[in-house]
Amino acid sequence: MLIIDCPWCGKRPEIEFRYGGEAHIARPADPSALSDEEWADFLYNRTNPKGLHAERWRHIHGCGRYFNALRDTVSDFFVTTYKAGEARPEHPRPDVEGSGT
């Protein structure tokens, strides 16, 4: 079982959380000005990297808050978590699976 560190509640089992998609996706300022292709790209296309990935998570069986996490998609290792609205933290070795704290 994965243990996820909620920035507000601390470490909890993965069953308390739900994945919320890729982090740091900015909604278009004027969606009506986008073409159908641009709108579809915003809605459906996301990066799918092998390795370090910034994701949104929600602590649904706890505080209910959204937060962001840097997770290695190869090892499922959560490198760090941080509050929504904060900048993505720098990671010293993004090329190394499971590195970090």
N, CA, C and O atoms as a Tinker XYZ file with bonds, in Angstrom:
   404  protein
     1  N      0.834000   -1.177000    0.000000    73     2
     2  CA     0.000000    0.000000    0.000000    64     1     3
     3  C      0.885000    1.248000    0.000000    63     2     4     5
     4  O      1.894000    1.308000    0.703000    81     3
     5  N      0.497000    2.231000   -0.789000    73     3     6
     6  CA     1.210000    3.503000   -0.807000    64     5     7
     7  C      0.838000    4.328000    0.417000    63     6     8     9
     8  O     -0.297000    4.278000    0.891000    81     7
     9  N      1.785000    5.073000    0.912000    73     7    10
    10  CA     1.539000    6.048000    1.970000    64     9    11
    11  C      1.756000    7.418000    1.342000    63    10    12    13
    12  O      2.812000    7.693000    0.773000    81    11
    13  N      0.743000    8.274000    1.452000    73    11    14
    14  CA     0.795000    9.609000    0.867000    64    13    15
    15  C      0.806000   10.628000    1.998000    63    14    16    17
    16  O      0.032000   10.527000    2.950000    81    15
    17  N      1.685000   11.603000    1.880000    73    15    18
    18  CA     1.855000   12.626000    2.913000    64    17    19
    19  C      1.009000   13.852000    2.578000    63    18    20    21
    20  O      1.426000   14.694000    1.784000    81    19
    21  N     -0.184000   13.956000    3.182000    73    19    22
    22  CA    -1.047000   15.121000    2.992000    64    21    23
    23  C     -0.370000   16.324000    3.653000    63    22    24    25
    24  O      0.060000   16.217000    4.802000    81    23
    25  N     -0.260000   17.467000    2.963000    73    23    26
    26  CA     0.393000   18.634000    3.564000    64    25    27
    27  C     -0.300000   19.148000    4.824000    63    26    28    29
    28  O      0.321000   19.854000    5.619000    81    27
    29  N     -1.585000   18.805000    5.023000    73    27    30
    30  CA    -2.316000   19.270000    6.195000    64    29    31
    31  C     -2.463000   18.188000    7.272000    63    30    32    33
    32  O     -2.416000   18.498000    8.463000    81    31
    33  N     -2.638000   16.938000    6.873000    73    31    34
    34  CA    -2.951000   15.871000    7.834000    64    33    35
    35  C     -1.803000   14.916000    8.122000    63    34    36    37
    36  O     -1.864000   14.147000    9.082000    81    35
    37  N     -0.765000   14.956000    7.309000    73    35    38
    38  CA     0.344000   14.034000    7.496000    64    37    39
    39  C      0.171000   12.761000    6.684000    63    38    40    41
    40  O     -0.655000   12.699000    5.773000    81    39
    41  N      0.946000   11.762000    7.019000    73    39    42
    42  CA     0.984000   10.508000    6.247000    64    41    43
    43  C     -0.255000    9.668000    6.504000    63    42    44    45
    44  O     -0.658000    9.433000    7.643000    81    43
    45  N     -0.853000    9.217000    5.381000    73    43    46
    46  CA    -2.062000    8.405000    5.430000    64    45    47
    47  C     -2.001000    7.360000    4.321000    63    46    48    49
    48  O     -1.246000    7.526000    3.362000    81    47
    49  N     -2.792000    6.273000    4.435000    73    47    50
    50  CA    -2.807000    5.249000    3.381000    64    49    51
    51  C     -3.488000    5.761000    2.111000    63    50    52    53
    52  O     -4.363000    6.626000    2.162000    81    51
    53  N     -3.075000    5.216000    0.988000    73    51    54
    54  CA    -3.565000    5.667000   -0.312000    64    53    55
    55  C     -5.077000    5.596000   -0.472000    63    54    56    57
    56  O     -5.640000    6.359000   -1.257000    81    55
    57  N     -5.750000    4.705000    0.244000    73    55    58
    58  CA    -7.199000    4.563000    0.083000    64    57    59
    59  C     -7.960000    5.806000    0.541000    63    58    60    61
    60  O     -9.148000    5.935000    0.245000    81    59
    61  N     -7.309000    6.718000    1.250000    73    59    62
    62  CA    -7.948000    7.960000    1.683000    64    61    63
    63  C     -7.902000    9.037000    0.603000    63    62    64    65
    64  O     -8.494000   10.102000    0.782000    81    63
    65  N     -7.216000    8.792000   -0.512000    73    63    66
    66  CA    -6.969000    9.821000   -1.511000    64    65    67
    67  C     -7.545000    9.445000   -2.870000    63    66    68    69
    68  O     -7.786000    8.273000   -3.161000    81    67
    69  N     -7.761000   10.476000   -3.702000    73    67    70
    70  CA    -8.161000   10.267000   -5.086000    64    69    71
    71  C     -7.281000   11.126000   -5.983000    63    70    72    73
    72  O     -6.971000   12.277000   -5.673000    81    71
    73  N     -6.894000   10.536000   -7.095000    73    71    74
    74  CA    -6.086000   11.216000   -8.097000    64    73    75
    75  C     -6.933000   12.292000   -8.764000    63    74    76    77
    76  O     -8.106000   12.064000   -9.060000    81    75
    77  N     -6.347000   13.461000   -9.003000    73    75    78
    78  CA    -7.088000   14.571000   -9.593000    64    77    79
    79  C     -6.525000   15.073000  -10.906000    63    78    80    81
    80  O     -6.920000   16.142000  -11.372000    81    79
    81  N     -5.616000   14.334000  -11.514000    73    79    82
    82  CA    -5.079000   14.744000  -12.805000    64    81    83
    83  C     -3.737000   15.441000  -12.692000    63    82    84    85
    84  O     -3.145000   15.536000  -11.617000    81    83
    85  N     -3.284000   15.919000  -13.820000    73    83    86
    86  CA    -1.996000   16.601000  -13.891000    64    85    87
    87  C     -2.076000   17.950000  -13.179000    63    86    88    89
    88  O     -3.074000   18.661000  -13.298000    81    87
    89  N     -1.041000   18.295000  -12.452000    73    87    90
    90  CA    -0.998000   19.572000  -11.725000    64    89    91
    91  C     -0.526000   20.701000  -12.641000    63    90    92    93
    92  O      0.089000   20.466000  -13.680000    81    91
    93  N     -0.826000   21.912000  -12.233000    73    91    94
    94  CA    -0.353000   23.139000  -12.877000    64    93    95
    95  C     -0.881000   23.318000  -14.302000    63    94    96    97
    96  O     -0.169000   23.825000  -15.168000    81    95
    97  N     -2.119000   22.904000  -14.543000    73    95    98
    98  CA    -2.774000   23.131000  -15.828000    64    97    99
    99  C     -3.621000   24.398000  -15.686000    63    98   100   101
   100  O     -4.565000   24.433000  -14.897000    81    99
   101  N     -3.282000   25.429000  -16.447000    73    99   102
   102  CA    -3.998000   26.699000  -16.369000    64   101   103
   103  C     -5.194000   26.685000  -17.322000    63   102   104   105
   104  O     -5.063000   26.357000  -18.501000    81   103
   105  N     -6.348000   27.045000  -16.792000    73   103   106
   106  CA    -7.549000   27.144000  -17.612000    64   105   107
   107  C     -7.407000   28.357000  -18.536000    63   106   108   109
   108  O     -6.919000   29.402000  -18.106000    81   107
   109  N     -7.826000   28.232000  -19.796000    73   107   110
   110  CA    -7.739000   29.376000  -20.709000    64   109   111
   111  C     -8.530000   30.573000  -20.174000    63   110   112   113
   112  O     -9.613000   30.404000  -19.613000    81   111
   113  N     -7.986000   31.779000  -20.348000    73   111   114
   114  CA    -8.651000   32.998000  -19.861000    64   113   115
   115  C     -9.988000   33.220000  -20.565000    63   114   116   117
   116  O    -10.956000   33.653000  -19.940000    81   115
   117  N    -10.043000   32.928000  -21.851000    73   115   118
   118  CA   -11.276000   33.113000  -22.624000    64   117   119
   119  C    -11.546000   31.854000  -23.448000    63   118   120   121
   120  O    -11.178000   31.787000  -24.621000    81   119
   121  N    -12.185000   30.858000  -22.837000    73   119   122
   122  CA   -12.413000   29.598000  -23.561000    64   121   123
   123  C    -13.211000   29.763000  -24.848000    63   122   124   125
   124  O    -13.017000   29.000000  -25.794000    81   123
   125  N    -14.098000   30.740000  -24.895000    73   123   126
   126  CA   -14.918000   30.930000  -26.101000    64   125   127
   127  C    -14.088000   31.400000  -27.292000    63   126   128   129
   128  O    -14.541000   31.302000  -28.433000    81   127
   129  N    -12.887000   31.908000  -27.048000    73   127   130
   130  CA   -12.019000   32.362000  -28.139000    64   129   131
   131  C    -11.208000   31.222000  -28.752000    63   130   132   133
   132  O    -10.548000   31.413000  -29.773000    81   131
   133  N    -11.252000   30.041000  -28.137000    73   131   134
   134  CA   -10.475000   28.907000  -28.641000    64   133   135
   135  C    -11.205000   28.193000  -29.766000    63   134   136   137
   136  O    -12.435000   28.162000  -29.810000    81   135
   137  N    -10.434000   27.627000  -30.663000    73   135   138
   138  CA   -11.027000   26.775000  -31.700000    64   137   139
   139  C    -11.430000   25.450000  -31.050000    63   138   140   141
   140  O    -11.040000   25.156000  -29.920000    81   139
   141  N    -12.202000   24.670000  -31.770000    73   139   142
   142  CA   -12.600000   23.360000  -31.248000    64   141   143
   143  C    -11.380000   22.494000  -30.962000    63   142   144   145
   144  O    -11.351000   21.772000  -29.966000    81   143
   145  N    -10.376000   22.562000  -31.827000    73   143   146
   146  CA    -9.164000   21.761000  -31.643000    64   145   147
   147  C     -8.390000   22.215000  -30.398000    63   146   148   149
   148  O     -7.892000   21.386000  -29.637000    81   147
   149  N     -8.293000   23.527000  -30.198000    73   147   150
   150  CA    -7.594000   24.051000  -29.020000    64   149   151
   151  C     -8.333000   23.679000  -27.731000    63   150   152   153
   152  O     -7.702000   23.328000  -26.734000    81   151
   153  N     -9.660000   23.754000  -27.750000    73   151   154
   154  CA   -10.454000   23.403000  -26.577000    64   153   155
   155  C    -10.322000   21.905000  -26.272000    63   154   156   157
   156  O    -10.169000   21.511000  -25.116000    81   155
   157  N    -10.381000   21.080000  -27.316000    73   155   158
   158  CA   -10.211000   19.639000  -27.127000    64   157   159
   159  C     -8.823000   19.332000  -26.582000    63   158   160   161
   160  O     -8.672000   18.463000  -25.723000    81   159
   161  N     -7.810000   20.036000  -27.073000    73   159   162
   162  CA    -6.450000   19.848000  -26.572000    64   161   163
   163  C     -6.378000   20.177000  -25.087000    63   162   164   165
   164  O     -5.762000   19.434000  -24.323000    81   163
   165  N     -7.000000   21.286000  -24.662000    73   163   166
   166  CA    -7.009000   21.649000  -23.249000    64   165   167
   167  C     -7.731000   20.584000  -22.408000    63   166   168   169
   168  O     -7.254000   20.209000  -21.337000    81   167
   169  N     -8.859000   20.111000  -22.889000    73   167   170
   170  CA    -9.664000   19.165000  -22.109000    64   169   171
   171  C     -9.046000   17.769000  -21.998000    63   170   172   173
   172  O     -9.103000   17.144000  -20.939000    81   171
   173  N     -8.464000   17.289000  -23.078000    73   171   174
   174  CA    -8.118000   15.875000  -23.137000    64   173   175
   175  C     -6.631000   15.528000  -23.199000    63   174   176   177
   176  O     -6.252000   14.419000  -22.822000    81   175
   177  N     -5.805000   16.418000  -23.652000    73   175   178
   178  CA    -4.399000   16.064000  -23.833000    64   177   179
   179  C     -3.558000   16.498000  -22.641000    63   178   180   181
   180  O     -3.543000   17.668000  -22.258000    81   179
   181  N     -2.871000   15.542000  -22.076000    73   179   182
   182  CA    -1.981000   15.789000  -20.952000    64   181   183
   183  C     -0.657000   15.078000  -21.220000    63   182   184   185
   184  O     -0.574000   14.175000  -22.052000    81   183
   185  N      0.364000   15.502000  -20.502000    73   183   186
   186  CA     1.629000   14.795000  -20.621000    64   185   187
   187  C      1.483000   13.442000  -19.930000    63   186   188   189
   188  O      0.642000   13.277000  -19.046000    81   187
   189  N      2.273000   12.514000  -20.320000    73   187   190
   190  CA     2.240000   11.190000  -19.717000    64   189   191
   191  C      3.682000   10.706000  -19.594000    63   190   192   193
   192  O      4.080000    9.747000  -20.256000    81   191
   193  N      4.466000   11.377000  -18.740000    73   191   194
   194  CA     5.897000   11.077000  -18.711000    64   193   195
   195  C      6.226000    9.775000  -17.994000    63   194   196   197
   196  O      5.491000    9.315000  -17.120000    81   195
   197  N      7.323000    9.214000  -18.382000    73   195   198
   198  CA     7.908000    8.105000  -17.643000    64   197   199
   199  C      8.911000    8.747000  -16.693000    63   198   200   201
   200  O      9.932000    9.277000  -17.131000    81   199
   201  N      8.630000    8.703000  -15.413000    73   199   202
   202  CA     9.498000    9.344000  -14.432000    64   201   203
   203  C      8.734000   10.354000  -13.598000    63   202   204   205
   204  O      7.562000   10.149000  -13.285000    81   203
   205  N      9.385000   11.429000  -13.243000    73   203   206
   206  CA     8.826000   12.421000  -12.334000    64   205   207
   207  C      7.670000   13.177000  -12.984000    63   206   208   209
   208  O      7.779000   13.653000  -14.114000    81   207
   209  N      6.546000   13.281000  -12.242000    73   207   210
   210  CA     5.326000   13.897000  -12.773000    64   209   211
   211  C      4.633000   14.660000  -11.656000    63   210   212   213
   212  O      4.495000   14.151000  -10.543000    81   211
   213  N      4.191000   15.901000  -11.954000    73   211   214
   214  CA     3.438000   16.710000  -10.984000    64   213   215
   215  C      1.954000   16.392000  -11.132000    63   214   216   217
   216  O      1.396000   16.494000  -12.224000    81   215
   217  N      1.316000   16.005000  -10.020000    73   215   218
   218  CA    -0.081000   15.569000  -10.042000    64   217   219
   219  C     -0.888000   16.274000   -8.957000    63   218   220   221
   220  O     -0.344000   16.735000   -7.953000    81   219
   221  N     -2.209000   16.346000   -9.185000    73   219   222
   222  CA    -3.136000   16.840000   -8.166000    64   221   223
   223  C     -3.748000   15.624000   -7.461000    63   222   224   225
   224  O     -4.066000   14.618000   -8.096000    81   223
   225  N     -3.904000   15.734000   -6.163000    73   223   226
   226  CA    -4.545000   14.695000   -5.378000    64   225   227
   227  C     -5.518000   15.353000   -4.417000    63   226   228   229
   228  O     -5.356000   16.522000   -4.067000    81   227
   229  N     -6.538000   14.602000   -3.985000    73   227   230
   230  CA    -7.495000   15.103000   -3.002000    64   229   231
   231  C     -7.593000   14.109000   -1.860000    63   230   232   233
   232  O     -7.719000   12.903000   -2.073000    81   231
   233  N     -7.533000   14.631000   -0.651000    73   231   234
   234  CA    -7.648000   13.806000    0.550000    64   233   235
   235  C     -9.138000   13.685000    0.896000    63   234   236   237
   236  O     -9.637000   14.360000    1.796000    81   235
   237  N     -9.828000   12.815000    0.166000    73   235   238
   238  CA   -11.286000   12.754000    0.286000    64   237   239
   239  C    -11.768000   12.177000    1.611000    63   238   240   241
   240  O    -12.839000   12.558000    2.084000    81   239
   241  N    -11.014000   11.273000    2.224000    73   239   242
   242  CA   -11.419000   10.687000    3.510000    64   241   243
   243  C    -10.604000   11.284000    4.647000    63   242   244   245
   244  O    -10.224000   10.591000    5.591000    81   243
   245  N    -10.346000   12.559000    4.542000    73   243   246
   246  CA    -9.586000   13.294000    5.552000    64   245   247
   247  C    -10.053000   14.731000    5.535000    63   246   248   249
   248  O    -11.228000   15.011000    5.772000    81   247
   249  N     -9.141000   15.641000    5.257000    73   247   250
   250  CA    -9.451000   17.073000    5.273000    64   249   251
   251  C    -10.243000   17.527000    4.045000    63   250   252   253
   252  O    -10.844000   18.600000    4.066000    81   251
   253  N    -10.252000   16.718000    2.967000    73   251   254
   254  CA   -10.989000   17.065000    1.766000    64   253   255
   255  C    -10.282000   18.046000    0.852000    63   254   256   257
   256  O    -10.842000   18.442000   -0.170000    81   255
   257  N     -9.082000   18.444000    1.187000    73   255   258
   258  CA    -8.361000   19.443000    0.403000    64   257   259
   259  C     -7.585000   18.830000   -0.756000    63   258   260   261
   260  O     -7.150000   17.679000   -0.718000    81   259
   261  N     -7.434000   19.657000   -1.787000    73   259   262
   262  CA    -6.564000   19.301000   -2.903000    64   261   263
   263  C     -5.137000   19.709000   -2.576000    63   262   264   265
   264  O     -4.900000   20.695000   -1.877000    81   263
   265  N     -4.198000   18.940000   -3.089000    73   263   266
   266  CA    -2.786000   19.275000   -2.972000    64   265   267
   267  C     -2.073000   18.701000   -4.187000    63   266   268   269
   268  O     -2.653000   17.934000   -4.955000    81   267
   269  N     -0.828000   19.075000   -4.352000    73   267   270
   270  CA    -0.031000   18.573000   -5.463000    64   269   271
   271  C      1.048000   17.628000   -4.947000    63   270   272   273
   272  O      1.459000   17.693000   -3.789000    81   271
   273  N      1.487000   16.763000   -5.827000    73   271   274
   274  CA     2.538000   15.809000   -5.471000    64   273   275
   275  C      3.472000   15.614000   -6.657000    63   274   276   277
   276  O      3.047000   15.665000   -7.811000    81   275
   277  N      4.735000   15.391000   -6.364000    73   275   278
   278  CA     5.678000   14.931000   -7.374000    64   277   279
   279  C      5.823000   13.435000   -7.161000    63   278   280   281
   280  O      6.264000   12.987000   -6.103000    81   279
   281  N      5.441000   12.656000   -8.192000    73   279   282
   282  CA     5.465000   11.204000   -8.082000    64   281   283
   283  C      6.238000   10.625000   -9.249000    63   282   284   285
   284  O      6.106000   11.087000  -10.382000    81   283
   285  N      7.037000    9.624000   -8.975000    73   283   286
   286  CA     7.746000    8.895000  -10.017000    64   285   287
   287  C      6.781000    7.851000  -10.572000    63   286   288   289
   288  O      6.364000    6.945000   -9.849000    81   287
   289  N      6.427000    7.970000  -11.841000    73   287   290
   290  CA     5.442000    7.065000  -12.427000    64   289   291
   291  C      5.982000    5.664000  -12.682000    63   290   292   293
   292  O      5.207000    4.743000  -12.942000    81   291
   293  N      7.284000    5.493000  -12.614000    73   291   294
   294  CA     7.873000    4.167000  -12.802000    64   293   295
   295  C      7.798000    3.364000  -11.503000    63   294   296   297
   296  O      7.370000    2.210000  -11.505000    81   295
   297  N      8.212000    3.976000  -10.403000    73   295   298
   298  CA     8.269000    3.271000   -9.124000    64   297   299
   299  C      7.059000    3.543000   -8.233000    63   298   300   301
   300  O      6.896000    2.876000   -7.211000    81   299
   301  N      6.209000    4.501000   -8.590000    73   299   302
   302  CA     5.065000    4.947000   -7.782000    64   301   303
   303  C      5.510000    5.669000   -6.507000    63   302   304   305
   304  O      4.699000    5.882000   -5.606000    81   303
   305  N      6.769000    6.039000   -6.424000    73   303   306
   306  CA     7.315000    6.708000   -5.248000    64   305   307
   307  C      6.896000    8.173000   -5.231000    63   306   308   309
   308  O      7.099000    8.891000   -6.210000    81   307
   309  N      6.311000    8.621000   -4.114000    73   307   310
   310  CA     5.963000   10.026000   -3.937000    64   309   311
   311  C      7.194000   10.752000   -3.423000    63   310   312   313
   312  O      7.617000   10.540000   -2.287000    81   311
   313  N      7.770000   11.612000   -4.261000    73   311   314
   314  CA     8.983000   12.337000   -3.910000    64   313   315
   315  C      8.667000   13.405000   -2.873000    63   314   316   317
   316  O      9.377000   13.541000   -1.877000    81   315
   317  N      7.592000   14.168000   -3.113000    73   315   318
   318  CA     7.173000   15.206000   -2.178000    64   317   319
   319  C      5.726000   15.581000   -2.456000    63   318   320   321
   320  O      5.203000   15.310000   -3.537000    81   319
   321  N      5.088000   16.198000   -1.487000    73   319   322
   322  CA     3.766000   16.783000   -1.667000    64   321   323
   323  C      3.842000   18.244000   -1.252000    63   322   324   325
   324  O      4.689000   18.632000   -0.447000    81   323
   325  N      2.944000   19.046000   -1.813000    73   323   326
   326  CA     2.927000   20.472000   -1.490000    64   325   327
   327  C      1.524000   21.019000   -1.722000    63   326   328   329
   328  O      0.744000   20.442000   -2.480000    81   327
   329  N      1.211000   22.127000   -1.072000    73   327   330
   330  CA    -0.129000   22.689000   -1.116000    64   329   331
   331  C     -0.463000   23.228000   -2.512000    63   330   332   333
   332  O      0.404000   23.740000   -3.221000    81   331
   333  N     -1.731000   23.102000   -2.883000    73   331   334
   334  CA    -2.208000   23.656000   -4.148000    64   333   335
   335  C     -1.957000   25.161000   -4.139000    63   334   336   337
   336  O     -2.141000   25.827000   -3.121000    81   335
   337  N     -1.539000   25.678000   -5.272000    73   335   338
   338  CA    -1.239000   27.097000   -5.372000    64   337   339
   339  C      0.236000   27.414000   -5.188000    63   338   340   341
   340  O      0.697000   28.487000   -5.579000    81   339
   341  N      0.976000   26.486000   -4.594000    73   339   342
   342  CA     2.418000   26.678000   -4.446000    64   341   343
   343  C      3.113000   26.256000   -5.741000    63   342   344   345
   344  O      2.608000   25.417000   -6.487000    81   343
   345  N      4.273000   26.848000   -5.990000    73   343   346
   346  CA     5.052000   26.490000   -7.173000    64   345   347
   347  C      5.579000   25.065000   -7.046000    63   346   348   349
   348  O      5.810000   24.564000   -5.945000    81   347
   349  N      5.760000   24.436000   -8.178000    73   347   350
   350  CA     6.349000   23.088000   -8.193000    64   349   351
   351  C      7.759000   23.172000   -7.625000    63   350   352   353
   352  O      8.565000   23.971000   -8.103000    81   351
   353  N      8.074000   22.367000   -6.620000    73   351   354
   354  CA     9.420000   22.416000   -6.046000    64   353   355
   355  C     10.467000   21.882000   -7.021000    63   354   356   357
   356  O     10.197000   21.010000   -7.847000    81   355
   357  N     11.643000   22.427000   -6.897000    73   355   358
   358  CA    12.763000   21.923000   -7.685000    64   357   359
   359  C     13.151000   20.566000   -7.125000    63   358   360   361
   360  O     13.134000   20.353000   -5.913000    81   359
   361  N     13.494000   19.668000   -8.005000    73   359   362
   362  CA    13.932000   18.350000   -7.568000    64   361   363
   363  C     15.370000   18.182000   -8.015000    63   362   364   365
   364  O     15.673000   18.368000   -9.194000    81   363
   365  N     16.254000   17.839000   -7.109000    73   363   366
   366  CA    17.678000   17.817000   -7.459000    64   365   367
   367  C     18.068000   16.799000   -8.521000    63   366   368   369
   368  O     18.986000   17.057000   -9.298000    81   367
   369  N     17.404000   15.660000   -8.577000    73   367   370
   370  CA    17.796000   14.614000   -9.537000    64   369   371
   371  C     16.536000   14.026000  -10.176000    63   370   372   373
   372  O     16.166000   12.898000   -9.851000    81   371
   373  N     15.867000   14.753000  -11.074000    73   371   374
   374  CA    14.636000   14.239000  -11.664000    64   373   375
   375  C     14.840000   12.995000  -12.518000    63   374   376   377
   376  O     13.872000   12.318000  -12.868000    81   375
   377  N     16.085000   12.689000  -12.857000    73   375   378
   378  CA    16.371000   11.529000  -13.697000    64   377   379
   379  C     16.494000   10.234000  -12.894000    63   378   380   381
   380  O     16.589000    9.152000  -13.472000    81   379
   381  N     16.493000   10.343000  -11.558000    73   379   382
   382  CA    16.699000    9.162000  -10.718000    64   381   383
   383  C     15.393000    8.762000  -10.062000    63   382   384   385
   384  O     14.789000    9.548000   -9.332000    81   383
   385  N     14.959000    7.539000  -10.322000    73   383   386
   386  CA    13.740000    7.028000   -9.705000    64   385   387
   387  C     13.947000    6.892000   -8.200000    63   386   388   389
   388  O     14.982000    6.416000   -7.734000    81   387
   389  N     12.930000    7.323000   -7.454000    73   387   390
   390  CA    12.952000    7.141000   -6.009000    64   389   391
   391  C     13.923000    8.042000   -5.265000    63   390   392   393
   392  O     14.128000    7.865000   -4.064000    81   391
   393  N     14.532000    9.017000   -5.963000    73   391   394
   394  CA    15.431000    9.917000   -5.239000    64   393   395
   395  C     14.621000   11.000000   -4.558000    63   394   396   397
   396  O     13.506000   11.300000   -4.985000    81   395
   397  N     15.142000   11.568000   -3.548000    73   395   398
   398  CA    14.446000   12.615000   -2.814000    64   397   399
   399  C     13.927000   12.101000   -1.500000    63   398   400   401
   400  O     14.255000   10.993000   -1.076000    81   399
   401  N     13.100000   12.927000   -0.847000    73   399   402
   402  CA    12.561000   12.557000    0.469000    64   401   403
   403  C     11.083000   12.354000    0.412000    63   402   404
   404  O     10.464000   12.039000    1.428000    81   403
